């Protein structure tokens, strides 16, 4: 389902995030500012929804880390189903702990989406 990275399609560089009382919503954008996906984290119940909004042949992935970004995400949710599809996932995160959310589109690095506290 993933197209070869050599096709030259732009990787995610920009994102916008909004956090409210532990929740987080963000739009994942490519180098040109076009939206390629969205993510929503709901702190109550530790729910993460990742949606693909662009028919570009690439999956949208969100990686969750404990407060800082390191090479060991504690949770990864990948949507490789294509434009118009969303993936819903849950994980039992530590209560009252802050987590950082990073998007990955293609294979060219992570982009900070925001942070939220699990409830």
Buried (B, 14 or more C-beta within 10 A) or exposed (E): EEEEEEEEBBBBBBBEBEBEEBBBBBBBBBEEEEBBBBBBBBBEEBBBBBBBBBEBBBBBBBBBBBEEBEEEBEBBBBBBBBEEEBBEBEEEBEEEEEBBBBBBBBEBEBBBBBBBBBB
